[in-house]
Amino acid sequence: MSDTLNLATQSVDARASAERGWTPSPALLCGIVLALTFAAYAETLTFQFVHDDHGQIVDNPAVHSWAFVRQYFTAPVWAGVSPEDLGNYYRPVFLLWLRLNDAVLGMRPWAWHLTTVLVHLAVTILVFLLASRVLRDSFSAALAALIFGVHPVHIEGVTWISGVTEPLLGLFLLSSFLCYLKQRDEHSKAAAWMALSLILYVIAMFEKETALALPLIIFAHAWLFPARREDQSTLAAHLRRMRHALVSASPYLVPVPFYLWARIHALKGFSHLLNPVPLSTLVCTWPSLLWFWVRHLVWPVGLSTFYDLATVTQPTLSNFALPAIGVVIVAAVLAWAALRDSRIAFASVWLLLPLLPLLDLRVFLRDDFAHDRYLYLPSVGFAIIVAAALRQLRVGRTQIAGIPVAQLAAIAVLAVAMVFGTAYQSYYFRDNLVFYEHNLLSAPNNCIPKTNLASVLGEAGKYEAAIPLYDQALERYPGFWFANYNLGYTYYRMGELDLAKRYLARAIEINPNKPDEHLYLGLTLLKMGSVDESGTCFRRAIQIRPNGVGYHFALGTVLRL
């Protein structure tokens, strides 16, 4: 690693050393950053599987056998658990990562947390290398990598095992982009670097669709940093620059149709509308969502996995006007800085492009579109911008290793605050009960954590605490399938058969394509003495999922009567 890091910045550091004496080596700076980043996440090795980890990993047969690998590429990510569902998540590489971890590590949560943290550390190194190329200074690059590595907004993507989709995307996408930069520099090996870059890009796309932004990022880089310096004021020069940028990005468009074909084939469409709100609602919600992202990048305090950020149907001062003003001010400042500094312009592109697809809120479940993990890749651009800004802080003449003491002090305060903020705020991923309790406190009006906490309490036999939470969720959102089904299942376990029948039937009315709701309605009816009706329910469950555990046994029990 030392040779790679020194090659990335040797020309700049050699000049800097001659001017101001000794400076820390790139390898040493990167090592310090990695140590602080690991320290921020070290406690996560004591955490358990939480939230979707149980469905995607622990209880997912597709993760526990190599026989399902082909299915990773031909079905949605949840196909191993709910093959009957149409989904919007196509993650073959993510599933391969889970399968590999399961094969090597078994069901040891600490080991899964360790591999997730290690991926984040690898991405942090790549951010250092990228920032070295953009900022042309190893100390500035280390500062950008530090901001990225310990930023609390990454808690969801690094502390949560299932959140590793974001670090994996960063790993392959950044690697692809750095290989693209290498092929620009090393003409004798340009073909090899380009081939490697394209391979990594394909892997990144099959890891997460956000990777489709890479051709635009490459176009922006080629435009902002042309290979040949010349007078850019003439029309001919602009046309040459445009042509060069298009040529640079065009190879990355070649594999896109193949990915799109595979995705559309697997998902039965590129994506599906899960929350079909009108366009006016989308537009009215954008300012509050954009301001949510700005706040969490700049002031990452009070973090959670779920938030009370709902779609805006009636614009007001607080949910539309004020967020819109804040977003416009931030955009104006970024535009002003970008026009004066191509480094800031490129970092702004990296910050904004991955966020744009997330503005289509219709592909997310209700109350489930605002997550910190979506800021993982954009925060690379944010870290570069903040590092460049901090390096302009030059108060006083006292220096250490050529760096103003005031600047070092500001960096130290920021580093301590972020390391502490990450270590302290990540506690809620400790286990399922703590996770859902924390999320309910953070988002008391969000039906998802409320229903999940009720389920955890119900599984522990604490029905008197679980049922009021279900009732609150259904009062706010009567059509919430998950709450209706789980409340029906809870009443079934309590022996309250009339109530179980009511809510399970309501769940089937909302979404008739879930087999377990038919199974438990059938079991409820069987206990109530409705043998024929229960058999109909069991047959429907088998029709939806022929290999469902216990479905055939239940039907056989009915047929024996």
N, C-alpha and C positions, 0 to 999 in steps of 0.2 A: 504494500500500500504506500510505503514511503516514497518509492520511485515514482509512482503514478501521481501522487500529490505534488511532488517537487516539479515534475515535468509540466504540470498544469499551470504553475505560477512562477517558474524559475526566472523568466526574463524580467518580470516586475519586481520580484524579491531581490534579484541581484542589483538592480538599480537602487531599490530602497535601502539595501544594506550599505551600499557605497555612500549614500547621502546621510544616513543617520546611525550608522553603526549596527550593533547586533539587533536582530529581530528574531522572534520565535519561528521555527521552521513550520511549513504547512502541515507536516505530519504531527508535530506537537500540538499545534492549534486544533487540528481535527480530533486528536486524541482527547484533549480536554473537553471538547464539545460532546464527544461520544460518552465520556465518563459522566458528565452532568446529565445527559439525556437518560442514560441507564439508571442513574440514581433517582431520577424523577419517577421512573416506572418500576423500580425494583420491587416494591411491595405488591405489585400486581401478581407476582409469582405465587402469592398465598391465596389468591382469589379462586372462585369456583366457576363452573359453567353457569351462565345466566341467560335469561331471556331466550332469544332465538337459538342460542347454543344448544339447547335441549332438542329442539326440532330439527335443526340443520346438522347437528353432529351426534349427540348422544343417542337419540331415538331415530336416526335416519339410516335405514339399511343400505342406502346407496353409498354411504361414506365408509361402510364396514366391509366392502367386498370389491375386488377389482373387476368383478363381472359387470358392474354398472358403468364402467368408464365410457362405453359407447353412448350410453344414455345422457352423459354429461353434455354431449355435443348436440343432442337431438331433442332435448326437452328442457323446460324451465328448471331453475335451480331448486325449486321445491318439489320436483316430480317424484323424488324418492319417498316423500311423506304424503303428498297430496297430488297424485298423478292426474286426477280428474280436473284440477284447477287450471285455468288459463292465467299465466303470469306475465309480468313485465321484466323479470330478472333473468338474464341469460348469462351464466357465469361458469363456463366449462373449466377455465384455469383455476378459479376459486375452488371448485369441487375437487379438482385434481390435488390442489394444495391440502384440502381437508383429508382426502384419502391417503396421501403420503404421510401426513401427521399421524393419522390413525394407525397406519401400518407400522410406523416406527415407534410411536410414543404410547399407543394404547389410550386408555381413558384416564390419563394423568393430567388434571387441569394445569398444574404448575408448568409442565413441559409445553403445553399448547400456548400458555401465556408467554413463555420464554421465546418460542419461535416467532410469535407475533411481535414482541419487542425487538428481536434481532432483525426482522424485516424492516422495522422502523429505523433502526440504527443504520442499516444499509442505505435506506433512502436518504437519511441525513448526510451520509458521505457523498451521495450523488448531488445533493443540494449544494454541498461545499464545492464540488467540482464545477457545477453549473455556475454558481455565483463567482467562482474564480475567473471564469471566462467572461462573465458579464461585467463584473466590477473591477477586474484587472488588479486585484490586490488580495493577498491571502488573509490578512486580518479582517478585511471587510467580508470576505467569503466565509470565514469562520464565524463572524458575527451573524450573518444571514443563516448559516447552518444551525447556530445555537438557538436563534429565535424560532426557527422551524422545529428543531428537535424537542424543545421543552415547552412549546406553546400549549397552554391548557386546552385549546380548542381541539386538540388531537386526542383527548382522553377517550372519546367514544370509538375512534378508529384504532387505538393501540391497546387500551385496557380491555376492551370487549373482543373476545376471540373472533366472533363472527364479523366484527368490523374490519378484519384484516383485508377485506376487499380493497380498501383505500390504500393502505401501504403497498399491497401487491401491485396495484395500478401504478402508483408512484415509482416502484422499483423498475418495472418494465418500460414505462413511458419515458422516464428520465434517462434510463440507459439507452433507449433508442435515440433520443435527441442528442445525447452526448456522442454517440457513434456517428450521427449525422455531422456534428461539428468536427469530429476527427477526419471524416472523409473530405471535408472542405480544406483541411490543413495538409493532409498527407496525400498528395496526388499520386504517389507511387503505389499506395495501398487503398486508393479511393474506392475501388470496386468491392474489396473485401469489407471495408467499413460500412459501405452502403448496404451490402447484403446482410450484414449483422444487424444493422439498424432496422431494416425492413422485417427481419425475423422477429426481433424484439417488439416491433410495432404490432405485428400480427398477434403475438402472444398477449400484448396489452389490450388489444381489441377484444379478444376472447376472454379476457379477465373482466373487463367492464367497458360498456359502450362509450364512456367519457373519452376514451382514447381516440375517438374519431376527431377530436379537436386538434390532434397533432399536425396534420397538414397545414392548418391555418396558423398554428404557432410557428412552424417552419417558414411559411410564407412571410409572416411578420418579421421573423429574425433576418431572413435574407433581404427583405426590404429595408429594415433599419440598419443592418450592418452589411452593406454590399462588399463583395470580395475585392472590388477594385475601387479605389478612391478617385473621384473625378468631380468636376463641377456639376452640381445637381440642379442648376438653375434652368437648363434648357429642356425643351420638350423631348428631344432625342435622348437625353440622359435619363429622363423619367421613364421613357419607354423601355430603354435598356434595363433599367432597374426593375421595372415591372416584369419584363421577360425573364430576367434572372431569378426573381422570386418565384414566378410560376414554374420555371424549370426545376428549381430546387424542391418545390413541394410536390410536383407531379408524380414522382415515383411512389409516393405514399398514398396516392389515390388508386393505384392498381389493385391492391388486395381488398379494398373496401367493398366492391360488389360481392366478392366471395363471402366476406363476413356477413353482409346484409342478407344474402341468400340463406346462409346457415341460421342466422337469427330468426328470420321470418319463418323458415321451415320449422324451427324448434318451438317458437312461441305462437305459431299460427297467425302471424302478423308482426309488424315491427314492435307495436305496443298496443295496449288495450286501455280503454277509458274506465277507470275505477271510480272516479268522482266527476261525472260529466257536468261541471258547472259552466255557465255561459261565459263568453268572452269578456263581458263587462265585469264579471266577478274576478276573472283572472287579472285584468288590468288594475282593478281597484286593490287587489291583494299584493301586487308586485312591490309597491313602495315599502310596505311593512315587512315583507320578506327580505328585500334588499337591505333595509335598515337593520334587520335581525342579523344578517351576515356581517355588516359593518361593525355593529356593536360587539359581536362575539370575537371578531378579529382584534379589535382595538381594546376591548375591556372584557376579557374572558372570565367573568365572575358569575357565580350562581348557575353553573352549567348542569345540564341534565340530558337525558336521551329524548324526553318528550317535553313539549312546551305548549302553553295555551295560546298558540298562534293559529287563529282560525281564518278561513277565507272571508273576505270583506264584501258583504252585499250592500251595506249602507255606509258609504264613505262619511267619516267624521273628521274632526280636527286631529284626534289622537290616533286613529287607525289609518288615516290616509294623508292628510295635509302635512302634518309635522314630519312623518317619515319621508314623504316626498321631498320636502325642503332639505332635510338632512342628506338624502341621497344626491340631490342636485349639487349641494355644496361640495360633497366628497368628490363627485365626478368632475366638477369644475377644477378643483385643486389638482386632481390626478391629470386632467387634460393640460392644465397650465404647466405642470412639471414635465409631462411627457413631451410637450412641444419644445422644451429646452434641453432635454436630456434623453437620448435614445435608450439609455439603460433603463430609465423609469418607464419609457414607452413600452419596451419589451416586457418588463416585469408586470406592467398593467395588463398587457395582453394575456400573460400567463395567469393573472389573477381573475380576469373577467370571463374568458372564453369557456372554461369548464363549468361555469355557473349558468350560462345561458339556457342549456337544455332543461335545467331544473325549474325554469319559469312555467313550464307546462304542468300545472298542478293537477291536471285531470288524470294523470297516470299514477297518482299516489292515492292511497286510502285517505278518507276524511280524517283531518287532524293529525296527519302523519307525513307532512311534507317539509317540516323544518327540523333539520338534524345538523349537528356540528360536524359529523363525519364528512359531509359533502364539501367542507372547506379544506380538506386535507391537501388536495392537489393545488387549488387556488392559493393556499397559504405560502406556496413556494414563491410566487410573485410578491405577496405581501412581505415576506421576510426579506427579500432583496430590496424592496422599497424602503423598509424601516432601517435596514443596515446602511444603505446609502445616505439616508437622512441623518442617522446618528453620527456618521463619519464626518458630517459637516459641522458638528459641534466642536468648536475650537475656542474655548474660553480660557484665558490665561496662557502663560508661556511655559509653565512647568510640564515636562514630558517624561514618560517612562517608555523606553524602547521606541522613541519617536512618536508616541501617541500622547496627546494632551491628557493630563490627569483628570480634568473635568469630564472628558469623554469616557475614560476608563471607569470613573465613578458612576456615571449614568449607566454604562453597560453592566457594571457589577450589580447595581440596584435592580435593573431590569431582569438580569439572569436569576438572582435570588428570588425575586417575586414570582417569576414564571416557574422555576423549579418547585418552589413551595406550593404555588397555586395548582400545579399539575399533580403533585404527590398528594396534596390534601383533598382536592376535589374528586380524585379517582376512587375514593373509598366506597362509593355507592355501588360499584360493580363487585363487591365482596361476595354476595350471594343473592339469590332471587328475592328473598324477603326484603333485605335492605334495598335492593335495586328498585323494586316497585314502590316501597314506602317513600323513598327519596323522590321518585318521579311523580308520585301523587302529590307530594308537598310542593313540588316545582310546578306541576300542571294540574291543579285540582279540578279543572273543568274538562280535562282530556279523558275521553272514555276508555282509551286503550290501556294506560297504566292502571286506571281504576278497576277495570275488568280483570286484568292480569293479577293484580294484588288480591282481588276477591277469589280468584282461582287458586292461588297459592294458599290462602287461608282455608279455603274449602278442602283442599287436599290434606291439610293438617287437621281437619275435623273441626275447625273453628267457624261453624256455620253461622253463629249469631253475629260474627263480625263480617262475614263474607256477603250475606244476603243484602244488607243495606247498601253496600257498594254496588252490587248488581242493580238494585232498584234505582240508585242515583244515576247510574250510567244510562239505564233505559228511559228514565225520566227526561234526560237531556237528548237522547238519541234513540227513540223507540225502534228504529229499523236497524239497529246494530246487531248483526247476526251473531257475532261472537258472544255478546252478553246474553242474548236469549238462549243460545245453546248451552252455555256454561251454567246459567241459572237453572235451566231444565235438568241438566245433569246433576247439579247439586241437590235439587229437590228429589231426584231419583235416589241418590245415595242416602238421603234423610228418610226415605220411605213416604214422602209426601207425593203420592202418585198423581193425584188430580192436578196439582201445580206443575209437576214434571211434564205431564202430558200437554198442558197448556203452553208452556214455554218451548218445548221441543217441537210442537206443531207450528208454533210461530216461527221458529228458526227455519223449519222446512219451507214455510211459506216465503220467507225472505230469500233463502238460497237452497233450492231443492237438490243441489248436486254434491252435498257433503254426506258421505256414507255413515259416519258415526251418529249423526242426528237420527237417521232412520233406524240404526241399530238400537239406540237407547229408547227411542219411542216404542220400538217393537218390544223391548224388554219390559218397559213400563206397562204396555198393553197386556203382555203375557201375565204379569203379576196381577193385573186388574181382571183377568179372566177372559179377555178378548183374544182368543187363540187365533182365529182366522185373520183378524186385522194385524196381529203381531207377525204372522207369517208373511203377509204382504210387505210389511216394513223390512223384514229380513231379506226378502227377495230383491227389494229395491236397493238395499245396501250392497248386496252381492253384485247386482247389475252395474252399479257405479264402480265398485272396486272388487273384482272377482277374487283377489288373493288377500282380502282383508282378514286380519287375525280375529278369530272367533265368530265370524259371520256365518259360515257354513255349520258350525257347531250349534249356533242358536237356531238356525232353520231346522236342523236335524232334530233338535229337542221338540220343536213344534210338531214336526211330522210324526214323531213317535207318540204324541198324545192321542 
